[in-house]
Amino acid sequence: MAKSKKTVSKRQGVAPADYAKFVTELKKKIRSAQFKAALAVNRELIRLYWEIGKEIVERKEKDGWGSGVIDRIARDIQNEFPGIEGFSRTNMGRMRAFYLAYSIYPQAVGKLEELPVFNIPWGHNIAIFEGVKSLEERLWYANMVIQEGWSRNALMDSIKIKTYQRHGKAITNFHDRLPSPHSKLAHDTLKDPYNFDFLELAREHVEKDLEDGLLAHVEKFLCALGQGFSFVGRQVNLVVGKKDFYIDLLFYHLNLRCFVVIELKAVDFKPEFAGKMNFYLSAVDDLMRKPADNPTIGILICKRKDNFIAEYALRDIHKPMGVAEYETKIVSSLPKKLKGQLPTIDEIEAELSAIPVQRIKRVKKKKETKRGG
Protein backbone atom coordinates (compact mmCIF):
# COMPACT_ATOMS: atom_id res chain seq x y z
CA MET A 1 0.00 0.00 0.00
CA ALA A 2 2.87 2.40 0.81
CA LYS A 3 4.39 1.67 -2.56
CA SER A 4 1.16 2.67 -4.32
CA LYS A 5 1.07 6.04 -2.48
CA LYS A 6 4.65 6.74 -3.50
CA THR A 7 3.85 6.02 -7.15
CA VAL A 8 0.86 8.38 -7.04
CA SER A 9 3.02 11.10 -5.44
CA LYS A 10 5.57 10.85 -8.24
CA ARG A 11 2.87 11.06 -10.87
CA GLN A 12 1.48 14.20 -9.26
CA GLY A 13 4.87 15.90 -9.57
CA VAL A 14 5.25 15.10 -13.26
CA ALA A 15 3.65 17.55 -15.74
CA PRO A 16 1.48 16.08 -18.52
CA ALA A 17 3.00 15.84 -22.00
CA ASP A 18 0.92 18.74 -23.33
CA TYR A 19 1.23 20.90 -20.17
CA ALA A 20 3.43 23.62 -21.77
CA LYS A 21 1.02 24.01 -24.67
CA PHE A 22 -1.94 24.16 -22.27
CA VAL A 23 -0.35 26.93 -20.16
CA THR A 24 0.65 28.90 -23.28
CA GLU A 25 -2.95 28.82 -24.55
CA LEU A 26 -4.22 29.77 -21.10
CA LYS A 27 -1.90 32.80 -20.99
CA LYS A 28 -3.15 33.89 -24.42
CA LYS A 29 -6.76 33.72 -23.23
CA ILE A 30 -5.96 35.73 -20.10
CA ARG A 31 -4.14 38.42 -22.10
CA SER A 32 -7.00 38.52 -24.60
CA ALA A 33 -9.53 38.93 -21.79
CA GLN A 34 -7.40 41.69 -20.21
CA PHE A 35 -7.19 43.52 -23.52
CA LYS A 36 -10.94 43.24 -24.13
CA ALA A 37 -11.67 44.45 -20.60
CA ALA A 38 -9.34 47.42 -21.02
CA LEU A 39 -10.92 48.21 -24.39
CA ALA A 40 -14.40 48.05 -22.88
CA VAL A 41 -13.39 50.38 -20.03
CA ASN A 42 -11.80 52.80 -22.50
CA ARG A 43 -14.90 52.73 -24.72
CA GLU A 44 -17.15 53.57 -21.75
CA LEU A 45 -14.83 56.38 -20.68
CA ILE A 46 -14.84 57.90 -24.17
CA ARG A 47 -18.64 57.53 -24.28
CA LEU A 48 -18.88 59.38 -20.94
CA TYR A 49 -16.66 62.20 -22.23
CA TRP A 50 -18.82 62.38 -25.37
CA GLU A 51 -22.02 62.66 -23.30
CA ILE A 52 -20.53 65.35 -21.05
CA GLY A 53 -19.32 67.31 -24.07
CA LYS A 54 -22.76 66.95 -25.67
CA GLU A 55 -24.53 68.23 -22.53
CA ILE A 56 -22.21 71.24 -22.29
CA VAL A 57 -22.74 72.16 -25.95
CA GLU A 58 -26.54 71.77 -25.76
CA ARG A 59 -26.79 73.73 -22.50
CA LYS A 60 -24.71 76.52 -23.96
CA GLU A 61 -26.98 76.73 -27.01
CA LYS A 62 -30.23 76.35 -25.07
CA ASP A 63 -29.57 78.23 -21.82
CA GLY A 64 -26.73 80.50 -22.90
CA TRP A 65 -24.13 79.04 -20.55
CA GLY A 66 -20.82 80.89 -20.67
CA SER A 67 -17.29 79.53 -20.40
CA GLY A 68 -17.30 80.19 -16.65
CA VAL A 69 -19.84 77.41 -16.15
CA ILE A 70 -17.22 74.84 -17.20
CA ASP A 71 -14.98 76.04 -14.35
CA ARG A 72 -17.82 75.58 -11.89
CA ILE A 73 -18.71 72.10 -13.21
CA ALA A 74 -15.06 71.01 -12.91
CA ARG A 75 -14.87 72.27 -9.29
CA ASP A 76 -18.15 70.63 -8.27
CA ILE A 77 -17.22 67.25 -9.79
CA GLN A 78 -13.77 67.30 -8.18
CA ASN A 79 -15.36 68.17 -4.80
CA GLU A 80 -17.82 65.30 -5.15
CA PHE A 81 -15.18 62.82 -6.33
CA PRO A 82 -11.91 63.88 -4.67
CA GLY A 83 -8.82 62.37 -6.26
CA ILE A 84 -10.57 61.37 -9.49
CA GLU A 85 -8.66 62.44 -12.60
CA GLY A 86 -9.91 63.63 -15.97
CA PHE A 87 -12.32 66.35 -14.87
CA SER A 88 -10.13 69.42 -14.83
CA ARG A 89 -11.31 72.61 -16.49
CA THR A 90 -8.97 71.92 -19.42
CA ASN A 91 -10.23 68.39 -19.93
CA MET A 92 -13.87 69.47 -19.65
CA GLY A 93 -13.19 71.93 -22.45
CA ARG A 94 -11.65 69.10 -24.46
CA MET A 95 -14.80 67.00 -23.97
CA ARG A 96 -16.80 69.82 -25.53
CA ALA A 97 -14.29 70.06 -28.42
CA PHE A 98 -14.40 66.26 -28.83
CA TYR A 99 -18.18 66.27 -29.24
CA LEU A 100 -18.08 69.18 -31.68
CA ALA A 101 -15.36 67.46 -33.72
CA TYR A 102 -17.52 64.41 -34.51
CA SER A 103 -21.14 65.50 -33.93
CA ILE A 104 -21.48 66.17 -37.67
CA TYR A 105 -20.69 62.53 -38.48
CA PRO A 106 -23.92 61.23 -40.08
CA GLN A 107 -24.02 57.92 -38.18
CA ALA A 108 -22.82 59.23 -34.83
CA VAL A 109 -26.26 59.48 -33.20
CA GLY A 110 -27.20 56.10 -31.74
CA LYS A 111 -24.23 54.33 -33.36
CA LEU A 112 -21.25 55.69 -31.49
CA GLU A 113 -19.34 52.39 -31.63
CA GLU A 114 -19.05 52.79 -35.40
CA LEU A 115 -16.69 55.71 -34.87
CA PRO A 116 -13.07 54.50 -34.48
CA VAL A 117 -12.44 57.32 -31.99
CA PHE A 118 -14.40 55.32 -29.38
CA ASN A 119 -11.83 52.54 -29.60
CA ILE A 120 -8.64 54.53 -29.04
CA PRO A 121 -7.28 56.12 -25.82
CA TRP A 122 -8.33 59.63 -24.80
CA GLY A 123 -4.77 60.96 -25.21
CA HIS A 124 -4.78 59.80 -28.85
CA ASN A 125 -8.14 61.47 -29.37
CA ILE A 126 -6.83 64.77 -28.01
CA ALA A 127 -3.86 64.64 -30.39
CA ILE A 128 -6.21 64.05 -33.34
CA PHE A 129 -8.97 66.62 -32.75
CA GLU A 130 -6.49 69.29 -31.64
CA GLY A 131 -4.02 68.64 -34.45
CA VAL A 132 -6.30 67.80 -37.41
CA LYS A 133 -9.17 69.87 -38.83
CA SER A 134 -10.82 67.65 -41.45
CA LEU A 135 -13.36 65.03 -40.27
CA GLU A 136 -12.22 62.55 -42.92
CA GLU A 137 -8.59 63.00 -41.90
CA ARG A 138 -9.42 62.64 -38.19
CA LEU A 139 -11.21 59.35 -38.80
CA TRP A 140 -8.32 58.13 -40.95
CA TYR A 141 -5.78 58.77 -38.16
CA ALA A 142 -8.06 57.06 -35.62
CA ASN A 143 -8.33 53.99 -37.86
CA MET A 144 -4.54 53.94 -38.33
CA VAL A 145 -4.05 53.95 -34.54
CA ILE A 146 -6.23 50.83 -34.37
CA GLN A 147 -4.72 49.08 -37.40
CA GLU A 148 -1.06 49.93 -36.85
CA GLY A 149 -0.97 50.13 -33.05
CA TRP A 150 0.54 53.64 -33.05
CA SER A 151 1.64 55.04 -29.71
CA ARG A 152 0.62 58.62 -28.93
CA ASN A 153 4.07 59.89 -29.89
CA ALA A 154 4.00 57.93 -33.16
CA LEU A 155 0.57 59.41 -33.89
CA MET A 156 1.76 62.95 -33.19
CA ASP A 157 4.80 62.44 -35.41
CA SER A 158 2.55 61.17 -38.21
CA ILE A 159 0.29 64.21 -37.89
CA LYS A 160 3.32 66.51 -37.86
CA ILE A 161 4.73 65.15 -41.14
CA LYS A 162 1.22 65.02 -42.68
CA THR A 163 1.16 61.27 -43.27
CA TYR A 164 -2.48 61.43 -44.38
CA GLN A 165 -1.62 63.67 -47.34
CA ARG A 166 1.24 61.35 -48.34
CA HIS A 167 -0.54 58.04 -47.81
CA GLY A 168 -1.39 56.11 -50.97
CA LYS A 169 -0.47 59.05 -53.22
CA ALA A 170 2.36 57.37 -55.16
CA ILE A 171 1.94 56.53 -58.86
CA THR A 172 1.53 52.73 -59.13
CA ASN A 173 0.27 50.02 -61.48
CA PHE A 174 -0.91 47.84 -58.57
CA HIS A 175 -4.56 47.99 -59.64
CA ASP A 176 -3.70 46.28 -62.95
CA ARG A 177 -0.96 43.95 -61.71
CA LEU A 178 -2.25 42.69 -58.35
CA PRO A 179 -5.53 40.99 -57.41
CA SER A 180 -8.07 42.81 -55.24
CA PRO A 181 -8.03 43.53 -52.29
CA HIS A 182 -4.25 42.98 -52.22
CA SER A 183 -3.80 45.75 -54.83
CA LYS A 184 -5.50 48.36 -52.64
CA LEU A 185 -3.59 47.30 -49.54
CA ALA A 186 -0.30 47.54 -51.46
CA HIS A 187 -1.23 50.94 -52.95
CA ASP A 188 -2.20 52.33 -49.53
CA THR A 189 1.14 51.17 -48.14
CA LEU A 190 3.09 53.61 -50.33
CA LYS A 191 3.55 57.31 -49.54
CA ASP A 192 4.38 60.28 -51.71
CA PRO A 193 6.53 62.08 -50.92
CA TYR A 194 8.52 60.13 -48.34
CA ASN A 195 9.72 62.38 -45.53
CA PHE A 196 13.42 61.88 -44.78
CA ASP A 197 13.91 65.10 -42.80
CA PHE A 198 16.10 63.22 -40.34
CA LEU A 199 18.82 63.29 -43.04
CA GLU A 200 21.04 66.23 -43.90
CA LEU A 201 22.31 65.97 -47.47
CA ALA A 202 24.02 68.32 -49.89
CA ARG A 203 21.82 69.61 -52.69
CA GLU A 204 23.85 67.64 -55.28
CA HIS A 205 23.96 64.35 -53.35
CA VAL A 206 24.17 60.93 -55.00
CA GLU A 207 22.37 57.63 -54.38
CA LYS A 208 25.10 56.32 -52.08
CA ASP A 209 24.79 59.39 -49.82
CA LEU A 210 21.05 58.81 -49.59
CA GLU A 211 21.42 55.07 -48.96
CA ASP A 212 24.16 55.53 -46.34
CA GLY A 213 22.08 58.14 -44.52
CA LEU A 214 18.93 56.04 -44.46
CA LEU A 215 20.70 52.97 -43.11
CA ALA A 216 22.56 55.06 -40.53
CA HIS A 217 19.08 55.99 -39.24
CA VAL A 218 17.39 52.69 -40.05
CA GLU A 219 14.83 52.96 -37.23
CA LYS A 220 13.64 56.38 -38.46
CA PHE A 221 13.72 55.08 -42.02
CA LEU A 222 11.42 52.19 -41.11
CA CYS A 223 9.06 54.64 -39.40
CA ALA A 224 9.03 56.77 -42.56
CA LEU A 225 8.20 53.72 -44.68
CA GLY A 226 5.37 52.70 -42.38
CA GLN A 227 4.20 49.69 -40.40
CA GLY A 228 5.04 46.20 -41.64
CA PHE A 229 8.41 46.71 -43.36
CA SER A 230 11.13 44.29 -42.24
CA PHE A 231 14.68 45.02 -43.42
CA VAL A 232 16.35 42.18 -45.35
CA GLY A 233 19.53 43.75 -46.71
CA ARG A 234 21.32 46.41 -48.74
CA GLN A 235 23.06 45.90 -52.07
CA VAL A 236 21.54 42.42 -52.19
CA ASN A 237 23.32 40.31 -54.79
CA LEU A 238 21.34 38.67 -57.60
CA VAL A 239 23.18 36.34 -59.97
CA VAL A 240 21.41 36.23 -63.34
CA GLY A 241 23.18 34.27 -66.07
CA LYS A 242 26.84 34.87 -65.37
CA LYS A 243 26.48 38.45 -64.16
CA ASP A 244 26.03 40.02 -60.73
CA PHE A 245 23.32 42.59 -60.06
CA TYR A 246 22.71 44.48 -56.83
CA ILE A 247 19.44 45.72 -55.34
CA ASP A 248 19.73 48.96 -53.36
CA LEU A 249 17.45 47.87 -50.51
CA LEU A 250 15.38 44.74 -49.96
CA PHE A 251 12.52 44.46 -47.45
CA TYR A 252 9.85 41.94 -46.60
CA HIS A 253 6.41 43.34 -45.81
CA LEU A 254 4.75 41.37 -43.02
CA ASN A 255 1.19 42.46 -43.87
CA LEU A 256 1.48 42.19 -47.65
CA ARG A 257 3.41 38.91 -47.28
CA CYS A 258 5.84 39.77 -50.06
CA PHE A 259 9.34 41.04 -50.79
CA VAL A 260 9.66 44.77 -51.49
CA VAL A 261 12.51 46.03 -53.66
CA ILE A 262 13.41 49.70 -53.10
CA GLU A 263 15.62 51.55 -55.57
CA LEU A 264 16.88 55.01 -54.59
CA LYS A 265 17.43 57.67 -57.25
CA ALA A 266 18.93 61.04 -56.31
CA VAL A 267 17.74 62.41 -59.67
CA ASP A 268 14.42 62.97 -61.42
CA PHE A 269 12.47 59.88 -62.47
CA LYS A 270 13.33 58.48 -65.90
CA PRO A 271 11.26 55.88 -67.81
CA GLU A 272 14.22 53.50 -68.05
CA PHE A 273 14.20 53.13 -64.24
CA ALA A 274 10.95 51.16 -64.54
CA GLY A 275 12.53 48.69 -66.98
CA LYS A 276 15.41 47.93 -64.63
CA MET A 277 13.05 47.57 -61.67
CA ASN A 278 10.94 45.14 -63.73
CA PHE A 279 14.10 43.05 -64.22
CA TYR A 280 14.88 43.06 -60.47
CA LEU A 281 11.34 42.01 -59.55
CA SER A 282 11.43 39.09 -62.00
CA ALA A 283 14.75 37.95 -60.55
CA VAL A 284 13.58 38.17 -56.92
CA ASP A 285 10.38 36.27 -57.77
CA ASP A 286 12.41 33.46 -59.37
CA LEU A 287 15.36 33.33 -56.98
CA MET A 288 13.96 34.32 -53.56
CA ARG A 289 10.18 34.20 -53.47
CA LYS A 290 8.61 31.21 -51.65
CA PRO A 291 5.34 29.53 -52.74
CA ALA A 292 3.42 31.16 -49.86
CA ASP A 293 4.68 34.67 -50.75
CA ASN A 294 2.70 37.16 -52.80
CA PRO A 295 4.31 38.72 -55.91
CA THR A 296 7.27 40.98 -55.17
CA ILE A 297 6.57 44.70 -55.51
CA GLY A 298 9.00 47.52 -56.30
CA ILE A 299 9.22 51.12 -55.08
CA LEU A 300 11.27 53.67 -57.01
CA ILE A 301 12.00 56.60 -54.68
CA CYS A 302 13.27 59.55 -56.73
CA LYS A 303 14.26 63.14 -56.10
CA ARG A 304 11.37 64.35 -58.27
CA LYS A 305 8.91 62.86 -60.73
CA ASP A 306 6.53 63.97 -63.43
CA ASN A 307 3.27 62.11 -62.79
CA PHE A 308 2.40 61.82 -66.48
CA ILE A 309 5.81 60.36 -67.35
CA ALA A 310 5.59 57.94 -64.42
CA GLU A 311 2.10 56.77 -65.44
CA TYR A 312 3.19 56.14 -69.04
CA ALA A 313 6.34 54.34 -67.86
CA LEU A 314 4.36 51.93 -65.65
CA ARG A 315 1.41 51.36 -67.98
CA ASP A 316 2.74 48.29 -69.83
CA ILE A 317 5.20 47.11 -67.17
CA HIS A 318 4.32 43.55 -66.15
CA LYS A 319 5.53 43.66 -62.56
CA PRO A 320 3.81 45.64 -59.74
CA MET A 321 5.70 48.80 -58.85
CA GLY A 322 5.23 52.38 -57.73
CA VAL A 323 7.08 55.69 -58.08
CA ALA A 324 7.35 58.27 -55.30
CA GLU A 325 9.45 61.29 -54.37
CA TYR A 326 11.41 61.98 -51.20
CA GLU A 327 12.04 65.09 -49.12
CA THR A 328 15.10 65.74 -46.99
CA LYS A 329 16.99 68.57 -45.34
CA ILE A 330 19.44 70.27 -47.68
CA VAL A 331 22.70 71.55 -46.20
CA SER A 332 25.73 73.34 -47.60
CA SER A 333 27.72 71.27 -50.07
CA LEU A 334 31.12 72.58 -48.88
CA PRO A 335 33.83 69.92 -48.60
CA LYS A 336 34.12 68.40 -45.11
CA LYS A 337 37.72 69.60 -44.69
CA LEU A 338 36.75 73.19 -45.52
CA LYS A 339 33.68 73.07 -43.26
CA GLY A 340 35.86 72.39 -40.23
CA GLN A 341 38.12 75.39 -40.99
CA LEU A 342 35.32 77.97 -41.40
CA PRO A 343 33.86 79.83 -38.41
CA THR A 344 30.30 79.06 -37.39
CA ILE A 345 27.53 81.69 -37.38
CA ASP A 346 27.71 81.86 -33.57
CA GLU A 347 31.47 82.49 -33.72
CA ILE A 348 31.01 85.26 -36.31
CA GLU A 349 28.31 86.95 -34.21
CA ALA A 350 30.47 86.73 -31.08
CA GLU A 351 33.40 88.28 -32.92
CA LEU A 352 31.29 91.13 -34.27
CA SER A 353 29.77 91.85 -30.86
CA ALA A 354 33.28 92.30 -29.46
CA ILE A 355 34.13 95.15 -31.90
CA PRO A 356 33.53 98.58 -30.29
CA VAL A 357 30.75 100.61 -31.93
CA GLN A 358 32.95 103.72 -32.37
CA ARG A 359 35.53 101.67 -34.27
CA ILE A 360 32.85 100.39 -36.68
CA LYS A 361 31.70 104.00 -37.30
CA ARG A 362 35.27 105.20 -37.96
CA VAL A 363 35.89 102.39 -40.46
CA LYS A 364 32.61 103.13 -42.22
CA LYS A 365 33.37 106.90 -42.37
CA LYS A 366 36.88 106.25 -43.72
CA LYS A 367 35.49 104.09 -46.56
CA GLU A 368 32.93 106.79 -47.50
CA THR A 369 35.67 109.48 -47.55
CA LYS A 370 37.78 107.37 -49.92
CA ARG A 371 34.83 106.88 -52.25
CA GLY A 372 34.18 110.62 -52.25
CA GLY A 373 37.82 111.32 -53.10
Order of alpha helices (4+ residues) and beta strands (2+ residues): alpha-alpha-alpha-alpha-alpha-alpha-alpha-alpha-beta-alpha-alpha-beta-alpha-alpha-beta-beta-beta-alpha-beta-alpha-beta-alpha-alpha-alpha
